[in-house]
Structures are given as C-alpha cells and as structure tokens.
Amino acid sequence: MIRINLLPHREIKRKERRQQFYVLSGLMIVLGLAIAFVVHTVIAGYIEGQERKNQIFKTEIAKLDKEIAEIKRLREQIDALLARKQVIESLQSDRAQTVHLLNETAKQIPEGIYLKSIKQSSKRVTLVGYAQSNARVSHLMRALDESPYLTQPQLVEIKAATVDGRRVGEFTLNITIEQPKAEEEGGGKEVRG
C-alpha cells in the first residue's frame, strides 16, 4: 500500500482558509465602517437640515414676537385714546352741570337760608349754610327734591350756632345732580337752524 502524506496539503488549506477569514474579516470591517460613515453622514445631514429649519423658525418667532409687542403697544395706545375720548365725552355731557347746579340752588333757596359753601364731588354735592329755623331747611329740601336737576336731598346734620349775635341753625345737606330725562334722550345735542 502506498502512503500519501496529506499534512502539507491540509496545512496549505488551513492557511488559505485563514487568509480568506482575515480578508473577509477586513472586508467586513471596511464594509461596517463604510455603512457607519454613510449612516453618520445621513443622520448628520438630517440634523443639519433640522437645525436650519429650527433657525428659520427662531427667526420667524423673533419677528412675530416683535409684531406682537408692537400690537400690544398699539392696543395700549388705543385704550389710552379711548379713555381720553370717554373723559372728553363725559366732560362734554357734564359741562353745563355746574351752571344748572348754581342756577337751581339759587332758584330753590327760600328766604332765611344762607349758604356758606358748596362742594361737588362727582355727582354728589354738599351744601353747608345757615338757616333761621329748621322749617326753612325742611322747605329747602322739598324744593330741591322737586328740581329737575337736583335729587335725593339728605340732611347730614343741623346744629345751633351764633352768627353776628343771632342764633341760627348751621346745616349740612347732601344732594345729587341728575340730568333731566328729555336732555338725556336728546344726548345734549344742539339743533342749529
């Protein structure tokens, strides 16, 4: 029988397989690195694109914030102007109020009553004066209540006082100024002919 030594042949096959393994391993590593590089590049591209979009959004948001601030400032100016307009309208509607107050007070004061002071706070008026008797104060209150411009007379106090050697009653009276109904409906507008 012939003996054949297969050891060198096996050794060569092992070497070839080892080389194939190293080559395949190297190719797999290179392929893995190439795939990782491609994935990294794609993801970096997506991130960069998203960052550009975010920057555009930030820029637009900053513009909108400026516009919102401008709108708020304009609204505040509009509110201030409307408040001024209301003040002017109320002054316009109440401009004759003092004239009516003084005129009606002069008309309605009976003899024997002397006013020391008239103080107005909004629609509330305080009259302080002297009366020869309590009946005259009572008469004044009824007369003021019948006036179209003055309503709700309320006696705050009446006390005895001496003025120029005479005994009188010093009184404090509150009344409310009110526009007559016909003047409110007309809106205070003048008709020119």
Helices and strands as residue ranges (DSSP letters): H 7-93, H 97-108, E 113-121, E 124-131, H 134-146, E 150-163, E 166-177, H 181-186
